[in-house]
């Protein structure tokens, strides 16, 4: 992990650990879970250049689980092929290998602009941290996994919209 990637990860974790004290009073807070950033990595453009356009990972907290994206503004501002980072509060649809995922853009004084996409709103379904980490790893893998080639005349680029419902249908057993 590069120094900048590690620094950004620590800033995000520090921020959410500070927020944790405030959130601990809420009824849906799960005291058996900790703040953790799973799979934190740089996301490179399709040609696998040395320049990454954002960092991505899954943030686990005792009150929710979100996919977090932090943009690399040097690349976003220099590349006409990459969509610029939207304003705070706007929805940002990002084409990942596993499909298009929607993020809400935000800004934090501690670590700057970021976008988050909700995976789980209430964390009671996880009996322990290892179960939450496993779900986070599987979710990130599905978002970043290259889709299989299918012959779809209505979708020549083989892009698929990955909704939360579709993601959960693939991850959670029906019962």
N, C-alpha and C positions, 0 to 999 in steps of 0.2 A: 504494500500500500504506500503510495507516495506521501510525502510530508503534507502537502496541501489537502489531500483526501483525508488523512488522519486528523488534521486540524479542524476541518469542516465537520467531520464525524463527532469530534469531541465537543465542538460548539453546540451542535444539535442536541447531543446527550446532556450537556450541562443545562441548556435551556429547559428541556423537558423534565429533568430532575428537579429543577427549581419550581416548575409548575406543579409537580407531583404533590408537594405539600398542600397546595390549595385544593387540588382535585381530590385529595384523600378524604375529604368530608362529604363527598357526594355518595348517594346510595348505590350507584352502579360501579363504584371503585372496587377493584379486585386486589386486595392487599397481598395476595400470594403471587402476584406478577410484578416484574421489574421493568424499568425503562431499558430498552435494548434496541440497537440499530443493526438489523440483520442483512447480510449480503451487500454491504456498502461498497460500491464500485463505480468506476468511471464508465460511461456509456459512450462508445465510439460510433462514428458515422459508418455507413455501410461499407465503405472502401477500407475500413480498418486502419485509417491514418493514425499517426501518433497523437493527433489532437482530439480530445474528447469534447462533446458538446454539452454534457451534463453529468452529474453524479446521481446515482439512484440506489435506493435500498428500502427495506420495510421497517418502519418504526413501530415497535411494540411498546405500549404503555399499559398501566393497570386500568385504563378507561377506554382505549380504542386501539386499532391497528390501522396504519396508513402507509401507502407507498409514498415516499418522499423523493422529489427531484430537485436538485440544486443546479441551476444553469452555470455554464462557463461562458460569461459574457464576452470574453475575447473572441471566441469562436462564433457565438451567435451574432455578434455585431459585424464580423468580417465575412461571413458566408451567406451569399444570396440564396443558397439552397436550403438553409435552415430557417425555420420559422422563428421570428423574434419572440422574446419572452413577453407575455401579455401583462397588462396592468393588474394591480391588486384587486381581487374579487372576481376576475374574469375566469371563465372556463377555458382550459387549454387542452385540446385533443392532441395527444402525442401518439404517433405511429411507432409502436414497438414491434419487435419481431413476432410476438405472440398475438398482436392485434392492436387496435386503437383503444387507448385508455384515457379517460377524462380526469383531469386534475383541476383543482381550484388554486389560483395563484395567490400568494401572500408575501408579506415582507416582515422580517423580524430584525430588531435592532442588534441582536446578538450574532446572527449568521447571514443576514441579508435576504435577498429574494429566494423564494422556493415555491414549489407547488406540491400539493398533497392530494391523494386520491384515497378515499375511504375503502378499506377492506372489511373491517369489523367495527361496528359502532358500540357494542356492549361485549365485554370480554368474559362474562361468566361461563361460557361454554368451554373454556380452557381450564382444566383441573390443575395444571402446573406450567411453569415457564417452558419446559421442554416441548410441550404440546403446542404452545403458541409459536415457539421458534420453528418447529417443524412445519406448521401451517404457513408461516412467513416465508420460509425457504421454498416451499412448493409454489406459493403464489408468485414469488419473484421469478422462479424458473419458468413458470407458464407465461409470464409477461415477456420474458426475454428470449424464450425458445422460438426457433424458426419454425413457422407453420409448414405442414406437409404440402406438397404440390398437388393441387386438384384442378381438374378441368372445369372452370366456372366461367361461362361466357359473360355473365353479368358483372363479374369482378375480375378483370384481366390481370390485375396486379396481385391477386390472391390476398387482398387485405380483408381482415375481419374486425368487426367492432367487438371488443371484449368488455361486456357489461359485468357488473358485480354478480348478477344472477348467473351468467354463463361461467364465470370463474368458480363460483361456489358449487355449481352443478358438477364441475369436474373434480373439485377437491373434497366435497363433503358427501358422505354416504347418505343415500335416501332411506328413510326408515320411519 
